[in-house]
Amino acid sequence: MSQRAATITSLPMAFEVVKAMQAEGLEWGEGYRPLGRQALEEVIEDQMAAAVDRYLDQLGPMTLPIGAMATIGGIF
């Protein structure tokens, strides 16, 4: 049995892929849950990383008072 990969970018596209698989007689099998969980994890992690980057970009550069720098220097 051949395997093909597809990047699903929308719910309607997912339905089209499932319908095409069913038309070809392909079934999901038992391995879809771990693969789906992994794919969802990657999407969420990428979105969270992008959100953190946008937030940090909005903050801009941070400056510390000279006294704080001396305190930080004393820690190291």
mmCIF file of the N, C-alpha and C atoms, coordinates in Angstrom:
data_MODEL
# 
_entry.id   MODEL 
# 
loop_
_atom_site.group_PDB 
_atom_site.id 
_atom_site.type_symbol 
_atom_site.label_atom_id 
_atom_site.label_alt_id 
_atom_site.label_comp_id 
_atom_site.label_asym_id 
_atom_site.label_entity_id 
_atom_site.label_seq_id 
_atom_site.pdbx_PDB_ins_code 
_atom_site.Cartn_x 
_atom_site.Cartn_y 
_atom_site.Cartn_z 
_atom_site.occupancy 
_atom_site.B_iso_or_equiv 
_atom_site.pdbx_formal_charge 
_atom_site.auth_seq_id 
_atom_site.auth_comp_id 
_atom_site.auth_asym_id 
_atom_site.auth_atom_id 
_atom_site.pdbx_PDB_model_num 
ATOM 1   N N  . MET A 1 1  ? 0.843   -1.177 0.000  1.00 0.00 ? 1  MET A N  1 
ATOM 2   C CA . MET A 1 1  ? 0.000   0.000  0.000  1.00 0.00 ? 1  MET A CA 1 
ATOM 3   C C  . MET A 1 1  ? 0.887   1.238  0.000  1.00 0.00 ? 1  MET A C  1 
ATOM 4   N N  . SER A 1 2  ? 0.648   2.153  -0.913 1.00 0.00 ? 2  SER A N  1 
ATOM 5   C CA . SER A 1 2  ? 1.451   3.370  -0.998 1.00 0.00 ? 2  SER A CA 1 
ATOM 6   C C  . SER A 1 2  ? 0.931   4.404  -0.011 1.00 0.00 ? 2  SER A C  1 
ATOM 7   N N  . GLN A 1 3  ? 1.840   5.248  0.438  1.00 0.00 ? 3  GLN A N  1 
ATOM 8   C CA . GLN A 1 3  ? 1.465   6.313  1.356  1.00 0.00 ? 3  GLN A CA 1 
ATOM 9   C C  . GLN A 1 3  ? 1.764   7.647  0.712  1.00 0.00 ? 3  GLN A C  1 
ATOM 10  N N  . ARG A 1 4  ? 0.856   8.589  0.910  1.00 0.00 ? 4  ARG A N  1 
ATOM 11  C CA . ARG A 1 4  ? 1.052   9.944  0.423  1.00 0.00 ? 4  ARG A CA 1 
ATOM 12  C C  . ARG A 1 4  ? 0.867   10.892 1.586  1.00 0.00 ? 4  ARG A C  1 
ATOM 13  N N  . ALA A 1 5  ? 1.573   11.987 1.538  1.00 0.00 ? 5  ALA A N  1 
ATOM 14  C CA . ALA A 1 5  ? 1.446   13.004 2.580  1.00 0.00 ? 5  ALA A CA 1 
ATOM 15  C C  . ALA A 1 5  ? 0.659   14.181 2.016  1.00 0.00 ? 5  ALA A C  1 
ATOM 16  N N  . ALA A 1 6  ? -0.126  14.793 2.881  1.00 0.00 ? 6  ALA A N  1 
ATOM 17  C CA . ALA A 1 6  ? -0.892  15.970 2.485  1.00 0.00 ? 6  ALA A CA 1 
ATOM 18  C C  . ALA A 1 6  ? -0.859  16.966 3.633  1.00 0.00 ? 6  ALA A C  1 
ATOM 19  N N  . THR A 1 7  ? -0.676  18.222 3.312  1.00 0.00 ? 7  THR A N  1 
ATOM 20  C CA . THR A 1 7  ? -0.732  19.276 4.307  1.00 0.00 ? 7  THR A CA 1 
ATOM 21  C C  . THR A 1 7  ? -2.135  19.856 4.284  1.00 0.00 ? 7  THR A C  1 
ATOM 22  N N  . ILE A 1 8  ? -2.828  19.706 5.374  1.00 0.00 ? 8  ILE A N  1 
ATOM 23  C CA . ILE A 1 8  ? -4.208  20.182 5.479  1.00 0.00 ? 8  ILE A CA 1 
ATOM 24  C C  . ILE A 1 8  ? -4.177  21.585 6.080  1.00 0.00 ? 8  ILE A C  1 
ATOM 25  N N  . THR A 1 9  ? -4.718  22.538 5.354  1.00 0.00 ? 9  THR A N  1 
ATOM 26  C CA . THR A 1 9  ? -4.693  23.924 5.825  1.00 0.00 ? 9  THR A CA 1 
ATOM 27  C C  . THR A 1 9  ? -6.062  24.461 6.217  1.00 0.00 ? 9  THR A C  1 
ATOM 28  N N  . SER A 1 10 ? -7.109  23.691 5.963  1.00 0.00 ? 10 SER A N  1 
ATOM 29  C CA . SER A 1 10 ? -8.447  24.149 6.334  1.00 0.00 ? 10 SER A CA 1 
ATOM 30  C C  . SER A 1 10 ? -9.356  22.947 6.541  1.00 0.00 ? 10 SER A C  1 
ATOM 31  N N  . LEU A 1 11 ? -10.439 23.155 7.245  1.00 0.00 ? 11 LEU A N  1 
ATOM 32  C CA . LEU A 1 11 ? -11.386 22.078 7.498  1.00 0.00 ? 11 LEU A CA 1 
ATOM 33  C C  . LEU A 1 11 ? -12.025 21.565 6.209  1.00 0.00 ? 11 LEU A C  1 
ATOM 34  N N  . PRO A 1 12 ? -12.458 22.434 5.287  1.00 0.00 ? 12 PRO A N  1 
ATOM 35  C CA . PRO A 1 12 ? -13.014 21.918 4.029  1.00 0.00 ? 12 PRO A CA 1 
ATOM 36  C C  . PRO A 1 12 ? -12.004 21.060 3.260  1.00 0.00 ? 12 PRO A C  1 
ATOM 37  N N  . MET A 1 13 ? -10.747 21.451 3.314  1.00 0.00 ? 13 MET A N  1 
ATOM 38  C CA . MET A 1 13 ? -9.721  20.662 2.632  1.00 0.00 ? 13 MET A CA 1 
ATOM 39  C C  . MET A 1 13 ? -9.585  19.292 3.299  1.00 0.00 ? 13 MET A C  1 
ATOM 40  N N  . ALA A 1 14 ? -9.689  19.250 4.614  1.00 0.00 ? 14 ALA A N  1 
ATOM 41  C CA . ALA A 1 14 ? -9.608  17.976 5.332  1.00 0.00 ? 14 ALA A CA 1 
ATOM 42  C C  . ALA A 1 14 ? -10.743 17.053 4.899  1.00 0.00 ? 14 ALA A C  1 
ATOM 43  N N  . PHE A 1 15 ? -11.940 17.594 4.778  1.00 0.00 ? 15 PHE A N  1 
ATOM 44  C CA . PHE A 1 15 ? -13.073 16.782 4.333  1.00 0.00 ? 15 PHE A CA 1 
ATOM 45  C C  . PHE A 1 15 ? -12.847 16.242 2.922  1.00 0.00 ? 15 PHE A C  1 
ATOM 46  N N  . GLU A 1 16 ? -12.278 17.064 2.053  1.00 0.00 ? 16 GLU A N  1 
ATOM 47  C CA . GLU A 1 16 ? -11.990 16.612 0.689  1.00 0.00 ? 16 GLU A CA 1 
ATOM 48  C C  . GLU A 1 16 ? -10.993 15.459 0.688  1.00 0.00 ? 16 GLU A C  1 
ATOM 49  N N  . VAL A 1 17 ? -9.973  15.561 1.524  1.00 0.00 ? 17 VAL A N  1 
ATOM 50  C CA . VAL A 1 17 ? -8.954  14.505 1.597  1.00 0.00 ? 17 VAL A CA 1 
ATOM 51  C C  . VAL A 1 17 ? -9.576  13.212 2.118  1.00 0.00 ? 17 VAL A C  1 
ATOM 52  N N  . VAL A 1 18 ? -10.402 13.324 3.164  1.00 0.00 ? 18 VAL A N  1 
ATOM 53  C CA . VAL A 1 18 ? -11.046 12.129 3.729  1.00 0.00 ? 18 VAL A CA 1 
ATOM 54  C C  . VAL A 1 18 ? -11.959 11.486 2.693  1.00 0.00 ? 18 VAL A C  1 
ATOM 55  N N  . LYS A 1 19 ? -12.740 12.283 2.004  1.00 0.00 ? 19 LYS A N  1 
ATOM 56  C CA . LYS A 1 19 ? -13.638 11.736 0.971  1.00 0.00 ? 19 LYS A CA 1 
ATOM 57  C C  . LYS A 1 19 ? -12.846 11.053 -0.133 1.00 0.00 ? 19 LYS A C  1 
ATOM 58  N N  . ALA A 1 20 ? -11.730 11.655 -0.534 1.00 0.00 ? 20 ALA A N  1 
ATOM 59  C CA . ALA A 1 20 ? -10.894 11.053 -1.579 1.00 0.00 ? 20 ALA A CA 1 
ATOM 60  C C  . ALA A 1 20 ? -10.308 9.731  -1.098 1.00 0.00 ? 20 ALA A C  1 
ATOM 61  N N  . MET A 1 21 ? -9.893  9.685  0.169  1.00 0.00 ? 21 MET A N  1 
ATOM 62  C CA . MET A 1 21 ? -9.351  8.444  0.721  1.00 0.00 ? 21 MET A CA 1 
ATOM 63  C C  . MET A 1 21 ? -10.416 7.357  0.746  1.00 0.00 ? 21 MET A C  1 
ATOM 64  N N  . GLN A 1 22 ? -11.620 7.727  1.150  1.00 0.00 ? 22 GLN A N  1 
ATOM 65  C CA . GLN A 1 22 ? -12.698 6.744  1.201  1.00 0.00 ? 22 GLN A CA 1 
ATOM 66  C C  . GLN A 1 22 ? -13.056 6.260  -0.199 1.00 0.00 ? 22 GLN A C  1 
ATOM 67  N N  . ALA A 1 23 ? -13.023 7.157  -1.179 1.00 0.00 ? 23 ALA A N  1 
ATOM 68  C CA . ALA A 1 23 ? -13.337 6.779  -2.560 1.00 0.00 ? 23 ALA A CA 1 
ATOM 69  C C  . ALA A 1 23 ? -12.302 5.797  -3.105 1.00 0.00 ? 23 ALA A C  1 
ATOM 70  N N  . GLU A 1 24 ? -11.068 5.908  -2.629 1.00 0.00 ? 24 GLU A N  1 
ATOM 71  C CA . GLU A 1 24 ? -10.000 5.005  -3.071 1.00 0.00 ? 24 GLU A CA 1 
ATOM 72  C C  . GLU A 1 24 ? -9.960  3.730  -2.235 1.00 0.00 ? 24 GLU A C  1 
ATOM 73  N N  . GLY A 1 25 ? -10.851 3.609  -1.269 1.00 0.00 ? 25 GLY A N  1 
ATOM 74  C CA . GLY A 1 25 ? -10.892 2.418  -0.438 1.00 0.00 ? 25 GLY A CA 1 
ATOM 75  C C  . GLY A 1 25 ? -9.880  2.425  0.694  1.00 0.00 ? 25 GLY A C  1 
ATOM 76  N N  . LEU A 1 26 ? -9.282  3.565  0.972  1.00 0.00 ? 26 LEU A N  1 
ATOM 77  C CA . LEU A 1 26 ? -8.311  3.657  2.053  1.00 0.00 ? 26 LEU A CA 1 
ATOM 78  C C  . LEU A 1 26 ? -9.023  3.917  3.371  1.00 0.00 ? 26 LEU A C  1 
ATOM 79  N N  . GLU A 1 27 ? -8.471  3.369  4.433  1.00 0.00 ? 27 GLU A N  1 
ATOM 80  C CA . GLU A 1 27 ? -9.033  3.585  5.760  1.00 0.00 ? 27 GLU A CA 1 
ATOM 81  C C  . GLU A 1 27 ? -7.992  4.257  6.642  1.00 0.00 ? 27 GLU A C  1 
ATOM 82  N N  . TRP A 1 28 ? -8.475  4.844  7.690  1.00 0.00 ? 28 TRP A N  1 
ATOM 83  C CA . TRP A 1 28 ? -7.582  5.551  8.596  1.00 0.00 ? 28 TRP A CA 1 
ATOM 84  C C  . TRP A 1 28 ? -6.668  4.606  9.358  1.00 0.00 ? 28 TRP A C  1 
ATOM 85  N N  . GLY A 1 29 ? -7.169  3.465  9.720  1.00 0.00 ? 29 GLY A N  1 
ATOM 86  C CA . GLY A 1 29 ? -6.371  2.556  10.536 1.00 0.00 ? 29 GLY A CA 1 
ATOM 87  C C  . GLY A 1 29 ? -6.311  3.060  11.964 1.00 0.00 ? 29 GLY A C  1 
ATOM 88  N N  . GLU A 1 30 ? -5.501  2.422  12.773 1.00 0.00 ? 30 GLU A N  1 
ATOM 89  C CA . GLU A 1 30 ? -5.398  2.791  14.185 1.00 0.00 ? 30 GLU A CA 1 
ATOM 90  C C  . GLU A 1 30 ? -4.334  3.847  14.445 1.00 0.00 ? 30 GLU A C  1 
ATOM 91  N N  . GLY A 1 31 ? -3.447  4.098  13.490 1.00 0.00 ? 31 GLY A N  1 
ATOM 92  C CA . GLY A 1 31 ? -2.337  4.997  13.724 1.00 0.00 ? 31 GLY A CA 1 
ATOM 93  C C  . GLY A 1 31 ? -2.656  6.467  13.557 1.00 0.00 ? 31 GLY A C  1 
ATOM 94  N N  . TYR A 1 32 ? -3.903  6.806  13.271 1.00 0.00 ? 32 TYR A N  1 
ATOM 95  C CA . TYR A 1 32 ? -4.208  8.210  13.007 1.00 0.00 ? 32 TYR A CA 1 
ATOM 96  C C  . TYR A 1 32 ? -4.200  9.071  14.258 1.00 0.00 ? 32 TYR A C  1 
ATOM 97  N N  . ARG A 1 33 ? -4.551  8.519  15.395 1.00 0.00 ? 33 ARG A N  1 
ATOM 98  C CA . ARG A 1 33 ? -4.610  9.329  16.621 1.00 0.00 ? 33 ARG A CA 1 
ATOM 99  C C  . ARG A 1 33 ? -3.238  9.859  17.034 1.00 0.00 ? 33 ARG A C  1 
ATOM 100 N N  . PRO A 1 34 ? -2.223  9.012  17.149 1.00 0.00 ? 34 PRO A N  1 
ATOM 101 C CA . PRO A 1 34 ? -0.905  9.557  17.526 1.00 0.00 ? 34 PRO A CA 1 
ATOM 102 C C  . PRO A 1 34 ? -0.363  10.539 16.487 1.00 0.00 ? 34 PRO A C  1 
ATOM 103 N N  . LEU A 1 35 ? -0.583  10.232 15.209 1.00 0.00 ? 35 LEU A N  1 
ATOM 104 C CA . LEU A 1 35 ? -0.106  11.147 14.165 1.00 0.00 ? 35 LEU A CA 1 
ATOM 105 C C  . LEU A 1 35 ? -0.861  12.469 14.206 1.00 0.00 ? 35 LEU A C  1 
ATOM 106 N N  . GLY A 1 36 ? -2.159  12.397 14.426 1.00 0.00 ? 36 GLY A N  1 
ATOM 107 C CA . GLY A 1 36 ? -2.960  13.617 14.545 1.00 0.00 ? 36 GLY A CA 1 
ATOM 108 C C  . GLY A 1 36 ? -2.561  14.441 15.751 1.00 0.00 ? 36 GLY A C  1 
ATOM 109 N N  . ARG A 1 37 ? -2.302  13.755 16.862 1.00 0.00 ? 37 ARG A N  1 
ATOM 110 C CA . ARG A 1 37 ? -1.868  14.438 18.089 1.00 0.00 ? 37 ARG A CA 1 
ATOM 111 C C  . ARG A 1 37 ? -0.529  15.139 17.863 1.00 0.00 ? 37 ARG A C  1 
ATOM 112 N N  . GLN A 1 38 ? 0.378   14.445 17.190 1.00 0.00 ? 38 GLN A N  1 
ATOM 113 C CA . GLN A 1 38 ? 1.700   15.027 16.915 1.00 0.00 ? 38 GLN A CA 1 
ATOM 114 C C  . GLN A 1 38 ? 1.583   16.239 15.991 1.00 0.00 ? 38 GLN A C  1 
ATOM 115 N N  . ALA A 1 39 ? 0.765   16.122 14.955 1.00 0.00 ? 39 ALA A N  1 
ATOM 116 C CA . ALA A 1 39 ? 0.589   17.238 14.024 1.00 0.00 ? 39 ALA A CA 1 
ATOM 117 C C  . ALA A 1 39 ? -0.030  18.441 14.730 1.00 0.00 ? 39 ALA A C  1 
ATOM 118 N N  . LEU A 1 40 ? -1.023  18.190 15.569 1.00 0.00 ? 40 LEU A N  1 
ATOM 119 C CA . LEU A 1 40 ? -1.672  19.275 16.303 1.00 0.00 ? 40 LEU A CA 1 
ATOM 120 C C  . LEU A 1 40 ? -0.693  19.925 17.273 1.00 0.00 ? 40 LEU A C  1 
ATOM 121 N N  . GLU A 1 41 ? 0.126   19.123 17.917 1.00 0.00 ? 41 GLU A N  1 
ATOM 122 C CA . GLU A 1 41 ? 1.141   19.644 18.830 1.00 0.00 ? 41 GLU A CA 1 
ATOM 123 C C  . GLU A 1 41 ? 2.106   20.570 18.095 1.00 0.00 ? 41 GLU A C  1 
ATOM 124 N N  . GLU A 1 42 ? 2.538   20.165 16.902 1.00 0.00 ? 42 GLU A N  1 
ATOM 125 C CA . GLU A 1 42 ? 3.467   20.985 16.125 1.00 0.00 ? 42 GLU A CA 1 
ATOM 126 C C  . GLU A 1 42 ? 2.826   22.303 15.710 1.00 0.00 ? 42 GLU A C  1 
ATOM 127 N N  . VAL A 1 43 ? 1.566   22.246 15.296 1.00 0.00 ? 43 VAL A N  1 
ATOM 128 C CA . VAL A 1 43 ? 0.862   23.470 14.890 1.00 0.00 ? 43 VAL A CA 1 
ATOM 129 C C  . VAL A 1 43 ? 0.746   24.428 16.068 1.00 0.00 ? 43 VAL A C  1 
ATOM 130 N N  . ILE A 1 44 ? 0.333   23.897 17.219 1.00 0.00 ? 44 ILE A N  1 
ATOM 131 C CA . ILE A 1 44 ? 0.161   24.753 18.406 1.00 0.00 ? 44 ILE A CA 1 
ATOM 132 C C  . ILE A 1 44 ? 1.494   25.342 18.850 1.00 0.00 ? 44 ILE A C  1 
ATOM 133 N N  . GLU A 1 45 ? 2.553   24.528 18.854 1.00 0.00 ? 45 GLU A N  1 
ATOM 134 C CA . GLU A 1 45 ? 3.868   25.035 19.256 1.00 0.00 ? 45 GLU A CA 1 
ATOM 135 C C  . GLU A 1 45 ? 4.353   26.129 18.311 1.00 0.00 ? 45 GLU A C  1 
ATOM 136 N N  . ASP A 1 46 ? 4.152   25.941 17.012 1.00 0.00 ? 46 ASP A N  1 
ATOM 137 C CA . ASP A 1 46 ? 4.558   26.961 16.037 1.00 0.00 ? 46 ASP A CA 1 
ATOM 138 C C  . ASP A 1 46 ? 3.777   28.251 16.242 1.00 0.00 ? 46 ASP A C  1 
ATOM 139 N N  . GLN A 1 47 ? 2.468   28.123 16.477 1.00 0.00 ? 47 GLN A N  1 
ATOM 140 C CA . GLN A 1 47 ? 1.643   29.316 16.681 1.00 0.00 ? 47 GLN A CA 1 
ATOM 141 C C  . GLN A 1 47 ? 2.023   30.035 17.974 1.00 0.00 ? 47 GLN A C  1 
ATOM 142 N N  . MET A 1 48 ? 2.311   29.277 19.030 1.00 0.00 ? 48 MET A N  1 
ATOM 143 C CA . MET A 1 48 ? 2.708   29.895 20.299 1.00 0.00 ? 48 MET A CA 1 
ATOM 144 C C  . MET A 1 48 ? 4.057   30.596 20.152 1.00 0.00 ? 48 MET A C  1 
ATOM 145 N N  . ALA A 1 49 ? 4.995   29.973 19.462 1.00 0.00 ? 49 ALA A N  1 
ATOM 146 C CA . ALA A 1 49 ? 6.305   30.593 19.251 1.00 0.00 ? 49 ALA A CA 1 
ATOM 147 C C  . ALA A 1 49 ? 6.162   31.892 18.461 1.00 0.00 ? 49 ALA A C  1 
ATOM 148 N N  . ALA A 1 50 ? 5.317   31.874 17.445 1.00 0.00 ? 50 ALA A N  1 
ATOM 149 C CA . ALA A 1 50 ? 5.093   33.082 16.648 1.00 0.00 ? 50 ALA A CA 1 
ATOM 150 C C  . ALA A 1 50 ? 4.437   34.168 17.497 1.00 0.00 ? 50 ALA A C  1 
ATOM 151 N N  . ALA A 1 51 ? 3.494   33.786 18.359 1.00 0.00 ? 51 ALA A N  1 
ATOM 152 C CA . ALA A 1 51 ? 2.823   34.768 19.223 1.00 0.00 ? 51 ALA A CA 1 
ATOM 153 C C  . ALA A 1 51 ? 3.811   35.382 20.211 1.00 0.00 ? 51 ALA A C  1 
ATOM 154 N N  . VAL A 1 52 ? 4.685   34.572 20.788 1.00 0.00 ? 52 VAL A N  1 
ATOM 155 C CA . VAL A 1 52 ? 5.696   35.084 21.719 1.00 0.00 ? 52 VAL A CA 1 
ATOM 156 C C  . VAL A 1 52 ? 6.647   36.024 20.994 1.00 0.00 ? 52 VAL A C  1 
ATOM 157 N N  . ASP A 1 53 ? 7.073   35.645 19.794 1.00 0.00 ? 53 ASP A N  1 
ATOM 158 C CA . ASP A 1 53 ? 7.965   36.512 19.010 1.00 0.00 ? 53 ASP A CA 1 
ATOM 159 C C  . ASP A 1 53 ? 7.304   37.858 18.712 1.00 0.00 ? 53 ASP A C  1 
ATOM 160 N N  . ARG A 1 54 ? 6.021   37.826 18.322 1.00 0.00 ? 54 ARG A N  1 
ATOM 161 C CA . ARG A 1 54 ? 5.312   39.093 18.033 1.00 0.00 ? 54 ARG A CA 1 
ATOM 162 C C  . ARG A 1 54 ? 5.238   39.955 19.289 1.00 0.00 ? 54 ARG A C  1 
ATOM 163 N N  . TYR A 1 55 ? 4.944   39.333 20.426 1.00 0.00 ? 55 TYR A N  1 
ATOM 164 C CA . TYR A 1 55 ? 4.844   40.065 21.682 1.00 0.00 ? 55 TYR A CA 1 
ATOM 165 C C  . TYR A 1 55 ? 6.179   40.697 22.051 1.00 0.00 ? 55 TYR A C  1 
ATOM 166 N N  . LEU A 1 56 ? 7.241   39.919 21.954 1.00 0.00 ? 56 LEU A N  1 
ATOM 167 C CA . LEU A 1 56 ? 8.558   40.451 22.299 1.00 0.00 ? 56 LEU A CA 1 
ATOM 168 C C  . LEU A 1 56 ? 8.985   41.559 21.332 1.00 0.00 ? 56 LEU A C  1 
ATOM 169 N N  . ASP A 1 57 ? 8.620   41.426 20.062 1.00 0.00 ? 57 ASP A N  1 
ATOM 170 C CA . ASP A 1 57 ? 8.922   42.480 19.094 1.00 0.00 ? 57 ASP A CA 1 
ATOM 171 C C  . ASP A 1 57 ? 8.189   43.768 19.441 1.00 0.00 ? 57 ASP A C  1 
ATOM 172 N N  . GLN A 1 58 ? 6.964   43.647 19.972 1.00 0.00 ? 58 GLN A N  1 
ATOM 173 C CA . GLN A 1 58 ? 6.185   44.825 20.351 1.00 0.00 ? 58 GLN A CA 1 
ATOM 174 C C  . GLN A 1 58 ? 6.812   45.536 21.556 1.00 0.00 ? 58 GLN A C  1 
ATOM 175 N N  . LEU A 1 59 ? 7.443   44.766 22.445 1.00 0.00 ? 59 LEU A N  1 
ATOM 176 C CA . LEU A 1 59 ? 8.059   45.370 23.625 1.00 0.00 ? 59 LEU A CA 1 
ATOM 177 C C  . LEU A 1 59 ? 9.240   46.251 23.259 1.00 0.00 ? 59 LEU A C  1 
ATOM 178 N N  . GLY A 1 60 ? 9.955   45.869 22.230 1.00 0.00 ? 60 GLY A N  1 
ATOM 179 C CA . GLY A 1 60 ? 11.123  46.637 21.824 1.00 0.00 ? 60 GLY A CA 1 
ATOM 180 C C  . GLY A 1 60 ? 12.292  46.357 22.754 1.00 0.00 ? 60 GLY A C  1 
ATOM 181 N N  . PRO A 1 61 ? 13.371  47.088 22.544 1.00 0.00 ? 61 PRO A N  1 
ATOM 182 C CA . PRO A 1 61 ? 14.555  46.857 23.384 1.00 0.00 ? 61 PRO A CA 1 
ATOM 183 C C  . PRO A 1 61 ? 14.302  47.330 24.810 1.00 0.00 ? 61 PRO A C  1 
ATOM 184 N N  . MET A 1 62 ? 14.862  46.604 25.742 1.00 0.00 ? 62 MET A N  1 
ATOM 185 C CA . MET A 1 62 ? 14.696  46.964 27.154 1.00 0.00 ? 62 MET A CA 1 
ATOM 186 C C  . MET A 1 62 ? 15.986  47.586 27.664 1.00 0.00 ? 62 MET A C  1 
ATOM 187 N N  . THR A 1 63 ? 15.845  48.600 28.491 1.00 0.00 ? 63 THR A N  1 
ATOM 188 C CA . THR A 1 63 ? 17.018  49.218 29.115 1.00 0.00 ? 63 THR A CA 1 
ATOM 189 C C  . THR A 1 63 ? 16.897  49.053 30.621 1.00 0.00 ? 63 THR A C  1 
ATOM 190 N N  . LEU A 1 64 ? 18.013  48.820 31.247 1.00 0.00 ? 64 LEU A N  1 
ATOM 191 C CA . LEU A 1 64 ? 18.042  48.660 32.700 1.00 0.00 ? 64 LEU A CA 1 
ATOM 192 C C  . LEU A 1 64 ? 18.835  49.810 33.300 1.00 0.00 ? 64 LEU A C  1 
ATOM 193 N N  . PRO A 1 65 ? 18.441  50.259 34.474 1.00 0.00 ? 65 PRO A N  1 
ATOM 194 C CA . PRO A 1 65 ? 19.220  51.293 35.152 1.00 0.00 ? 65 PRO A CA 1 
ATOM 195 C C  . PRO A 1 65 ? 20.618  50.767 35.486 1.00 0.00 ? 65 PRO A C  1 
ATOM 196 N N  . ILE A 1 66 ? 21.558  51.675 35.620 1.00 0.00 ? 66 ILE A N  1 
ATOM 197 C CA . ILE A 1 66 ? 22.948  51.289 35.887 1.00 0.00 ? 66 ILE A CA 1 
ATOM 198 C C  . ILE A 1 66 ? 23.051  50.480 37.181 1.00 0.00 ? 66 ILE A C  1 
ATOM 199 N N  . GLY A 1 67 ? 22.306  50.814 38.184 1.00 0.00 ? 67 GLY A N  1 
ATOM 200 C CA . GLY A 1 67 ? 22.334  50.075 39.451 1.00 0.00 ? 67 GLY A CA 1 
ATOM 201 C C  . GLY A 1 67 ? 21.907  48.628 39.276 1.00 0.00 ? 67 GLY A C  1 
ATOM 202 N N  . ALA A 1 68 ? 20.940  48.407 38.399 1.00 0.00 ? 68 ALA A N  1 
ATOM 203 C CA . ALA A 1 68 ? 20.486  47.043 38.143 1.00 0.00 ? 68 ALA A CA 1 
ATOM 204 C C  . ALA A 1 68 ? 21.581  46.243 37.461 1.00 0.00 ? 68 ALA A C  1 
ATOM 205 N N  . MET A 1 69 ? 22.316  46.893 36.582 1.00 0.00 ? 69 MET A N  1 
ATOM 206 C CA . MET A 1 69 ? 23.403  46.207 35.890 1.00 0.00 ? 69 MET A CA 1 
ATOM 207 C C  . MET A 1 69 ? 24.487  45.801 36.885 1.00 0.00 ? 69 MET A C  1 
ATOM 208 N N  . ALA A 1 70 ? 24.770  46.661 37.869 1.00 0.00 ? 70 ALA A N  1 
ATOM 209 C CA . ALA A 1 70 ? 25.775  46.329 38.870 1.00 0.00 ? 70 ALA A CA 1 
ATOM 210 C C  . ALA A 1 70 ? 25.304  45.153 39.714 1.00 0.00 ? 70 ALA A C  1 
ATOM 211 N N  . THR A 1 71 ? 24.001  45.114 40.031 1.00 0.00 ? 71 THR A N  1 
ATOM 212 C CA . THR A 1 71 ? 23.457  44.001 40.794 1.00 0.00 ? 71 THR A CA 1 
ATOM 213 C C  . THR A 1 71 ? 23.545  42.707 40.010 1.00 0.00 ? 71 THR A C  1 
ATOM 214 N N  . ILE A 1 72 ? 23.191  42.778 38.749 1.00 0.00 ? 72 ILE A N  1 
ATOM 215 C CA . ILE A 1 72 ? 23.259  41.590 37.904 1.00 0.00 ? 72 ILE A CA 1 
ATOM 216 C C  . ILE A 1 72 ? 24.707  41.141 37.752 1.00 0.00 ? 72 ILE A C  1 
ATOM 217 N N  . GLY A 1 73 ? 25.630  42.095 37.602 1.00 0.00 ? 73 GLY A N  1 
ATOM 218 C CA . GLY A 1 73 ? 27.036  41.758 37.499 1.00 0.00 ? 73 GLY A CA 1 
ATOM 219 C C  . GLY A 1 73 ? 27.555  41.088 38.749 1.00 0.00 ? 73 GLY A C  1 
ATOM 220 N N  . GLY A 1 74 ? 27.042  41.478 39.907 1.00 0.00 ? 74 GLY A N  1 
ATOM 221 C CA . GLY A 1 74 ? 27.473  40.869 41.159 1.00 0.00 ? 74 GLY A CA 1 
ATOM 222 C C  . GLY A 1 74 ? 26.985  39.441 41.309 1.00 0.00 ? 74 GLY A C  1 
ATOM 223 N N  . ILE A 1 75 ? 25.915  39.088 40.625 1.00 0.00 ? 75 ILE A N  1 
ATOM 224 C CA . ILE A 1 75 ? 25.372  37.729 40.718 1.00 0.00 ? 75 ILE A CA 1 
ATOM 225 C C  . ILE A 1 75 ? 26.293  36.761 39.994 1.00 0.00 ? 75 ILE A C  1 
ATOM 226 N N  . PHE A 1 76 ? 26.862  37.198 38.904 1.00 0.00 ? 76 PHE A N  1 
ATOM 227 C CA . PHE A 1 76 ? 27.673  36.298 38.078 1.00 0.00 ? 76 PHE A CA 1 
ATOM 228 C C  . PHE A 1 76 ? 29.060  36.362 38.513 1.00 0.00 ? 76 PHE A C  1 
# 
